[in-house]
Amino acid sequence: MDALSTVLDDIQISKAEYVYLSTRNDWAFQLQQQSALIVYIVLSGEMHIELDQTAVQLTTGDIFLLTTGQSHRCYPAPNKQFIEVTDITSYFDLYSQQRVSIGSGQMSPNLIMAIRCQIDSLMAQPLLNALPNFIHLHNQAGPHTPQWLEIGLSFLTLETQSIRLGRAKIIDHLIGILFIECIRDYMQQVQDTQNWLNVLSHPQLANALSAIHNHPERVWTVESLAECCCMSRSKFASLFHQCVGQSPLAYLQQHRLNLASHLLRHSQSPIKQIAHDVGYRSDTAFSQSFKKQFDTSPTLYRKQHRLDQ
């Protein structure tokens, strides 16, 4: 399995919630800050997004991924005068999987799919830190669109007309694919040699990332990771630090602790088993490292997050 696929397995995009927005002539909406990925797909029409001081114009076939979940407003066009701004923050719960009309006046041809995806922010931390605040894929309904994506977008449009069995499962998979496509598109544009994303496609370093993410329980050393990359210890350590911004063992420890936090929140495994699964042979060493990272013990961390749920 390639490094990107391995990392995405860890991130576990889940609970995709979505609503279809059918707009009238005069419309505007806003979304408050979210601890989730936000995706807009313009199935037909146009949309103008304002994020702080940044403005982006979307047209039919465009896909917009907001990686930070930051608050924003959307309008039909730049400098458009409007009377009322609809807050759609609650729509994902109130109108999940439904088609909702917003605005006033006559119906317009605009049809926008708004998607909210839950993501484990700790597990996704290296990826999210490497991505920009947003990614804009242009004209994914054009003549150069891959056939699978064209079919997917057509499917999303057709699903507004009727509810068919298995729709939620298919859309969950399609949203995951669109997320990967956004990442791959951005990876082709990255010029910064020190961006973590470049490691995913590096002919040698990608092997080290795959090894760490696939087998965190193994007793990895700089030497053994270097061997996975067919590199000398010194060259590997230097290049890894240059590209990732951390030493190999620091990255390994960070991943192990993030994975442990995920398992404490989402599994029933005993803490001793979790410690072993993420590569610690000593419960004491695991507890000390975990407390240093999260300012609490694994036991209290698990209790707190169960209460939050």
C-alpha positions in Angstrom: 0.0 0.0 0.0 1.3 3.5 -0.9 2.1 6.0 1.8 -0.9 8.3 1.1 -3.3 5.3 1.3 -1.7 4.2 4.6 -2.1 7.7 6.1 -5.7 8.1 5.0 -6.5 4.7 6.6 -5.3 6.3 9.9 -7.3 9.5 9.5 -10.7 7.7 9.1 -13.0 10.2 7.5 -16.4 9.4 8.9 -19.9 10.7 9.5 -20.3 12.5 6.3 -23.3 14.8 6.7 -24.7 16.6 3.7 -27.5 18.8 2.5 -28.5 20.1 -1.0 -29.0 23.8 -1.2 -31.3 25.0 -3.9 -31.1 28.8 -4.1 -33.5 31.5 -5.2 -32.6 34.8 -6.9 -31.6 36.6 -3.7 -29.6 34.5 -1.3 -26.7 34.4 1.0 -25.7 31.9 3.7 -23.0 31.5 6.3 -21.5 28.6 8.2 -19.9 28.9 11.6 -16.6 27.5 12.7 -16.6 23.7 12.5 -14.2 21.1 13.9 -14.6 19.2 10.6 -13.8 19.2 6.9 -16.2 21.2 4.8 -16.8 20.5 1.2 -18.9 22.3 -1.4 -19.8 20.9 -4.8 -21.4 23.2 -7.3 -23.7 20.9 -9.2 -25.1 23.8 -11.2 -24.9 27.6 -11.1 -22.3 29.8 -9.3 -21.2 30.6 -5.8 -18.9 33.2 -4.3 -17.2 32.3 -1.0 -15.6 34.8 1.4 -13.0 33.6 4.0 -11.6 36.4 6.1 -9.8 38.5 3.4 -9.9 35.8 0.7 -12.6 35.5 -1.9 -13.2 32.5 -4.3 -15.6 32.2 -7.2 -17.0 28.8 -7.9 -18.9 27.7 -11.0 -20.6 24.5 -12.2 -18.5 21.4 -11.6 -16.2 23.1 -9.1 -15.3 21.4 -5.8 -14.1 23.4 -2.8 -12.5 21.7 0.2 -12.2 23.8 3.4 -9.6 22.0 5.5 -9.7 24.2 8.5 -13.5 24.3 9.0 -13.3 28.1 9.5 -16.4 30.3 9.4 -17.3 31.8 6.0 -20.1 33.4 3.9 -21.4 32.5 0.5 -23.2 34.7 -2.1 -24.3 34.3 -5.7 -21.7 36.9 -6.9 -19.1 39.3 -5.6 -20.5 42.5 -4.0 -24.0 41.2 -4.3 -26.4 43.1 -2.1 -28.6 41.0 0.1 -31.2 41.4 2.8 -30.7 38.4 5.0 -28.0 35.8 5.5 -29.2 32.3 6.3 -27.1 30.4 8.9 -26.9 26.8 7.7 -24.8 25.5 10.6 -27.8 23.5 12.0 -28.9 22.3 8.5 -26.6 19.3 8.6 -28.6 18.0 11.6 -32.1 19.4 10.7 -32.1 18.6 7.0 -29.5 15.8 6.5 -29.6 14.3 3.0 -32.5 16.7 2.0 -32.9 19.4 -0.6 -33.5 22.8 1.0 -34.5 26.1 -0.6 -32.8 29.2 0.7 -33.2 32.9 -0.2 -36.1 34.8 -1.6 -37.6 35.5 -5.1 -37.8 33.2 -8.0 -35.9 29.9 -8.1 -32.4 30.1 -9.6 -30.5 27.3 -11.4 -28.1 27.0 -8.5 -27.8 23.6 -6.8 -25.0 23.3 -4.2 -24.1 20.3 -2.2 -22.7 21.2 1.2 -20.9 18.4 3.1 -19.5 18.2 6.6 -17.0 15.3 7.3 -15.8 14.4 10.8 -12.1 13.6 11.0 -9.8 12.6 13.8 -7.8 15.9 14.0 -5.0 14.3 16.0 -4.4 11.5 13.5 -4.8 13.9 10.6 -2.5 16.5 12.1 0.5 16.0 9.8 -1.7 16.0 6.7 -3.8 19.0 7.8 -0.7 21.0 8.7 0.7 20.4 5.2 -2.5 21.4 3.4 -3.6 25.0 2.7 -6.7 26.4 4.3 -8.7 25.4 1.2 -8.3 23.5 -2.0 -10.3 24.5 -5.1 -10.7 22.0 -7.9 -11.9 23.7 -11.1 -14.5 22.5 -13.5 -14.8 18.9 -12.5 -17.7 18.5 -14.9 -15.7 19.5 -18.0 -14.4 17.4 -20.9 -11.2 16.5 -19.2 -12.8 15.1 -16.1 -12.0 11.5 -15.3 -15.0 9.3 -16.2 -15.3 8.0 -12.6 -15.6 11.5 -11.3 -18.0 12.6 -13.9 -20.2 9.6 -13.0 -19.9 10.5 -9.4 -21.0 14.1 -9.8 -23.9 13.0 -12.0 -24.9 10.5 -9.3 -24.9 13.3 -6.7 -27.2 15.4 -8.9 -29.6 12.5 -9.6 -29.8 11.7 -5.9 -31.6 15.0 -5.2 -34.5 13.8 -7.3 -35.2 10.5 -5.4 -34.0 8.6 -2.4 -32.7 5.1 -3.3 -31.4 2.3 -1.1 -27.8 2.5 -0.2 -27.4 6.1 -1.1 -25.7 7.1 2.2 -23.0 4.4 1.9 -22.3 5.3 -1.8 -22.0 9.0 -1.0 -19.7 8.3 2.0 -17.3 6.5 -0.4 -17.6 9.2 -3.0 -16.8 11.9 -0.6 -13.7 10.0 0.6 -12.6 9.7 -3.1 -13.2 13.4 -3.7 -11.0 14.2 -0.6 -8.2 12.1 -2.0 -8.6 13.7 -5.4 -8.2 17.2 -3.7 -5.0 16.1 -1.9 -3.5 14.5 -5.1 -4.3 17.7 -7.1 -2.6 19.8 -4.4 0.4 17.5 -4.2 1.1 18.1 -7.9 1.3 21.9 -7.2 3.5 21.8 -4.1 6.8 23.6 -4.6 8.1 23.6 -1.1 10.6 20.7 -0.7 10.0 20.7 3.0 6.3 20.1 2.8 5.3 16.8 4.5 3.2 15.9 1.5 6.3 15.5 -0.7 7.4 12.7 1.6 4.3 10.7 0.6 5.6 10.5 -3.0 9.3 10.5 -2.3 10.8 7.3 -3.9 12.6 6.4 -0.7 11.2 8.3 2.3 7.7 7.2 1.6 8.8 3.7 2.6 9.6 4.9 6.1 6.2 6.6 6.5 4.5 3.5 5.4 6.5 1.4 7.8 5.7 3.7 10.7 2.0 4.0 10.0 1.5 0.3 9.1 3.5 -1.2 12.0 3.8 1.3 14.9 4.1 -1.7 17.3 7.5 -2.7 15.9 10.8 -1.7 17.5 11.9 0.9 15.0 15.3 2.5 15.1 16.8 5.1 12.7 18.9 2.3 11.3 15.9 0.0 10.6 13.9 2.8 9.0 16.8 3.8 6.9 17.1 0.2 5.7 13.4 0.4 4.6 14.4 3.3 2.4 17.7 1.7 1.2 19.6 4.6 2.5 22.5 5.2 4.9 21.5 6.1 8.5 23.0 9.6 8.3 21.5 10.5 4.9 18.1 9.1 5.9 18.0 11.0 9.2 19.1 14.3 7.6 16.7 14.1 4.7 13.8 13.0 6.8 14.3 15.9 9.2 14.7 18.3 6.3 11.4 17.2 4.7 9.2 16.4 7.7 10.6 18.9 10.2 11.1 16.3 12.9 13.6 13.5 13.4 12.4 10.0 12.5 12.1 8.9 16.1 10.3 12.1 17.1 7.8 11.6 14.3 7.4 7.9 15.3 6.7 8.8 18.9 4.2 11.5 17.9 2.3 9.1 15.7 2.3 6.4 18.4 0.8 8.8 21.0 -1.8 10.2 18.5 -2.8 6.6 17.7 -3.0 5.8 21.4 -5.3 8.7 22.0 -7.5 7.5 19.1 -7.7 4.0 20.6 -8.4 5.3 24.1 -11.4 7.3 22.6 -12.8 4.7 20.2 -11.9 1.2 21.5 -12.6 -0.9 24.5 -9.1 -2.3 24.6 -7.3 -2.3 28.0 -4.7 0.4 28.3 -1.9 -2.2 28.6 -2.9 -3.6 25.3 -3.1 -0.2 23.7 0.4 0.6 24.9 1.7 -2.6 23.3 -0.2 -2.0 20.1 1.4 1.4 19.6 4.9 0.1 20.3 5.5 0.5 24.0 6.9 -2.5 25.9 6.5 -0.8 29.3 3.2 0.5 30.7 5.1 3.0 32.8 7.0 4.4 29.8 3.8 4.7 27.9 1.9 6.5 30.7 4.8 8.9 31.2 5.1 9.7 27.5 1.3 10.1 27.1 1.0 12.4 30.1 3.9 14.5 28.8 2.1 14.9 25.5 -1.5 15.3 26.7 -1.1 16.6 30.3 -3.1 13.8 31.7 -2.9 10.1 32.3 -4.3 7.6 29.7 -6.9 6.5 32.3 -8.2 10.0 32.9 -8.0 10.8 29.2 -10.3 7.9 28.4 -12.7 8.8 31.2 -12.9 12.4 30.1 -13.6 11.6 26.5 -16.2 9.1 27.3 -18.0 11.8 29.4 -17.7 14.2 26.4 -19.4 11.7 24.1 
